[in-house]
Amino acid sequence: MEEERIGLFIDYENLAIGAREDLGGRRLDFKPIADALAERGRVVVRRAYADWSAFEPDRKMLTRNHVELIEIPQRLGAVRKNAADIKMAVDAVELAFERDYVTTFVICTGDSDFTPLVHKLRELNKRVIGVGLRASTSALLPPACDEFLFYERLDGVDLETPPKDRDEDQERRAADRPARVDPDKGLDSLTRLVTGTLAGLERSLEGPVRSSQLKRTLLRKDPTFSEADYGFRAFGELLRYLEDRNVIELNRENSGGDPVVQFATSGNGETEAFALLRDVVAALQGDGGTALSGLKNQLRKRRSDFSEKQYGYSGFLQFVKAADARGFVDLEWSKDLDDYLISAS
């Protein structure tokens, strides 16, 4: 199956201000968006539109992620927002006509002004994915798209930890510092990376996940990824290691050397963990379910050593989403509580 080729267009002022106002002053993090798109295809165009004099730290972050910055300067008497919207829409349509190999357009904004652009791109036989903040996204925009991703729901977006102010020098030093694998925790982090990526591919693909697809997606998330850093001579050896640990299963029948990768049917204890979650939710829930906030602490009262990371999940919300997908609980967003509500299935 031929992979999707993606053109990414970011109305950055809309997203950045939305994150600051709706998420308690948090700065927008591009990596969860990049990871979500890596699970859906190959991003060949990355452009962000703003008056960058107002977003200096963000400009550096996007540059490190190879996003082309389109400057929309503020001029006396000019409406900067309209200028950015028009420029972004013109560039997207131009790309659709001139680069027919771009099959998917990702429009990052919550502004309903982009709804006609979405309709036009779909008329041109392009798949359109929207990305925006839940509270600042117009109700008109998501239904117009083929898929809409709310930033708050993306894996890797941490809404539990309070935002911390960091000066630019600290941020630059952290970005320039080479990543190192902890010898004691390296294989655990590798397991979380592989299982998190596999879960994302299973959600976004209609067919089975091949080992080659999994490797390509890991490289999209981290172009420096190499199984050799973890002591494996080949990617197949890494998958066999995870199979021996009962994390995944490999279906080699008629594979042609490219086996199907899936989660182990017996799991690595996660079925029992899902059952624990269901029992705790059933004990706590009222008529409308129980809130996600504080639920992890309730699980730890039942089992003090509980951690979603031992089952390959990077965050508690991802663990709960997996339990929802397996039918142990029902998960939905409550606008009234501004939180997820969970009920036992």
N, C-alpha and C positions, 0 to 999 in steps of 0.2 A: 504494500500500500504506500502510495507516494505521500510524503509528509507535507503538512501545510506550511506555506511561506507567508510570514506575517509582516504587516506594516503597522508600526506603533506610532500613534499621534496623541500627545499629552497636552491638554489644556492645564498647564501646571499651576497657574494662579488659582483656578477653581479647586484643584485637589489640595494644594498646600494650605489655602485659607480654610477649606472645609475640615482638614485634619486638625488644624490649630483650634478651630472653634468647636468642633464636634467631639474631639478626642482629648479634651483636657489639656490643650497646649502642646500636644505631641507633634513632632516634625514628621512629615511624610517620609516613609522608608521605601525606596524603589525596589529593593531586593524581593519582597514578597510578590510584587507584580511581575518581576522578571522570572521568578521561579514558576509562577502559575502559567505564564506564557510558554516557558520552556517545556512544560508538560503537554502543550497543545501544538507545538510546531517550532519551526526555525524562524527567529525574528531577523529579517533582513534589512529593515528600516526602523530607526528609532529617532523620533523628533519630539522635542518639547518646546512649547511656545510661552513666552512671558517677557516682562520687563525685568531682566536678570539683575539689575541694580538693586532690586528689592529682595532678591533671594540668593545672596552670595554663598552661604554655606551649602544650600541646595544645589547651586550651580556646580560646585566642586564635586558633590556626591554624584550627580548625574554624569559629569564628564568622566569620572572614574568608571562609570558603567557604560561608557561609549554611546551616550545619547547625544545626538546633534542638537545644539541649543539654537533656537530661532529667536532672535532678538526683536521684540516689539517695543520700541522705546516710547516713553511717555512724552508727549509734546503738548505744549500749551494749547488748550482749546480742542485737543483731539480726544476721542473716546477710545481709550486703550483697549478695553474689553472687546468692543466691536471689531477693532483692527485685528486683534489676535484671533477672534472667531473666524473672520473672513479669510485671513491668511491660511489658517489651518484647514478650513474647508476646501479652499482652492487647491492647496497642495495635495490633499487626500484624493480629490477627484482627478487631478492631473496624474498622480501615481497610478490610479486605477486604469487610466487609458494608456499610459506609456509603459507600464510594467505589468503586462498581463500575467506574469508568473506569480505575482503577489495574489494569493488566494483568500487571505483573511486580513481584515482591517480591525485594529483595536483602537477604540476611541475612549480615551481616559478623561472623563468629565461627568458632571452631574447636570449640566446645563441643557435645558430642553431646546435651546436654539440650535443644537446639533442634530435634532431629530430629522429634519429634511435631508441632511447629509447622510444619515444612516439609511433612510429610504432610498436615496439615489444610489448608494453603494450596493444595496441589495438588488436594485433594478439591474445593476451591472454584473449581477451574478457573483457578488463577493459576500463571503461570510463576515458578519460584523459582531464583534465582542465589545461590550461596554464595560468600563471600570469606573466606579465612583463611590463616594461616601454615602452611607445610607440616609443620614439626616439631611444632607444637602443635595440629594439627587432628585430631580423632578420625576413625578409619577409618570410622565409621558415618555421618558427615554427608555427605561428597561424593556417595556413590551415591544419597542421598535427593533430591538437587537435580536440576533440569533441566540446570544448568551450574554448575561450581565453578571459581573462579579462585583460584589460589595467588598470594598477594601477591608472592612473590619473582619470579614469572614475568611480572608486569605490565611493560609498556613504561614506562620512566621510573624504575624502581627500580634504583638504582645500588648493587651489592653489591661493587664492586671498590675504590671510594674509601673509605678509612677514615673513620669518623664523626668529625666535629669538634664540639667543645663551643662553643656560642655563647651569649653572655648574652642576656637577654630584650630589652635595649635594642638590640643589634645586629639581632636578629630583627625587632623592630618597625620599625626604620629600613629594613631591606631590604624588608619587606612594603609599607611606605608609599611607597617610592621608585617613581616611575612607570617602566614599562618603556620602553626606547628601542631603536629599530632601528638597528643599526650600518650605515651607508651602504654599507660595503664587503662586509659579510657578510649583509645583510638578505635578499637574494634567495636565498642559499644556505639560510638558516634557514627561509625560506618554503617552499622546495622540500622540505626535510626534514619540515616540518609537514604539507604536503599529501600527500606520499607515505606518511608514517607513518599518517595518518588513512585514506587510501585502502586501505592494507594491512589496517588494522583492520576497516574496513567489509567488505572482501572476505572476511575470515575469518568475520565474524558474520552476514552476509546470505546468503541462498540465491540471490537473483537478482542482476542487474546493478546497479551503483552509478550513480545519476543525479547530474548536476551539482548539482541542488537538494539531494539528500541529503548530498552532500559539503559543501556550504556550511552546511547546518543543523548538521552534526556539528562543523565548525570553530568555529561560534558557540557550541556547547555547551562545547567545550574552552576557548574564550576569548571571552566575550561582547563583548569590545572589539575583536575581529578585524574588520579592514576592508581590502579589497584596495587601497583608496586610499592607505593608509599605505605601500604598496610601489610606488606610482606607476601603478596601473591604474585605469581609469575604471569598470570593471565586472568581475564575477567571471568572466564568459565570456572577457574579454580576458586575465585571468590564466591561465585554462586554455589558451588558444591559445598563450600565451607558453611554457608548459611543454610543450605539444605540439610547438612549433617546436624546443625543446631536446631532443626525443626522450625526454622523461621519461614522458609519458603519451600515450594516444591517445584521441580523441573519436569516438564512433560516432554520427553525426548522422542516420542512416537512420530514418525514422518516429519521430523524437524529439519532435516538437512543440515544439521550442525548448528541450528539456531532454535534452541528449545523454548517452549512456552514457560514463562515464569508466573507463578501464582502463590498466594499465601498458603501455608501448610494447613490442610484441613483440620488437623488436630491442634494447630496453633502452638504457641510457646507459652501457654498458660493464660492467654488473653480471653479465652472463652469463660474461664472462671472469673476473671477480672470484670468482664462484661456482666456476668451474672451478679457479682457483688454490687456493681453500679445499679443494676435494676432493683435489687433488694433494698438498697439504701434509698433510692428514689421512691420506691413504693412505700417505705416507712415514713418518709418525710412529706410526700406530696399531699396537697389539698385538692380541691376540686379542679384547680387550674394548673397543677403541676408544681414543681419546685424550681427555684432559680439556679442558674449555673454558678453564680458567685457563692463561694463558701462550700460548694458541694465536695470539692476535693478534700477539705478538712474533715467532712463527715465520713468519707471513705476511710481516711486514716484513723478515725476513731474505731472503726471496725477492724482495720488491718494497718498497723502502724508503719509497715515497710512499703506501703503502696506507692508506686511511681509509674506514671504512664510511659516513662522513657524505657523501662525494662521490656516493654512490648513493642518498641520501635517507633513510638509516637513522640514528636517534638514538643507537643503541648497538650494540656488537658482537654482543650476544646477539640483538637483533632481526635483524641481518644474517644470522646463522647460522640463525635460525628460517625466514627467507625462503629460504635455500638448501635447508633441509630440505623446505619446502613445494614447491619446484621439483624435488626429486628428486636433488639433487647429493650430499647427505649425509643421514645418519640421526642424529637428536638424541633423547636420552633422559636422564632424571634418574637418577643413581646415589646411593642412600641410603648406601652404604658409603663413597663418596668425598665425599659432600655437595657434588656438583658435577655439571654436565652431562657426558655422554659422547658423543663424536661419532665416527662411523665413515663411511667413504666408501661411497656407494651402488654 
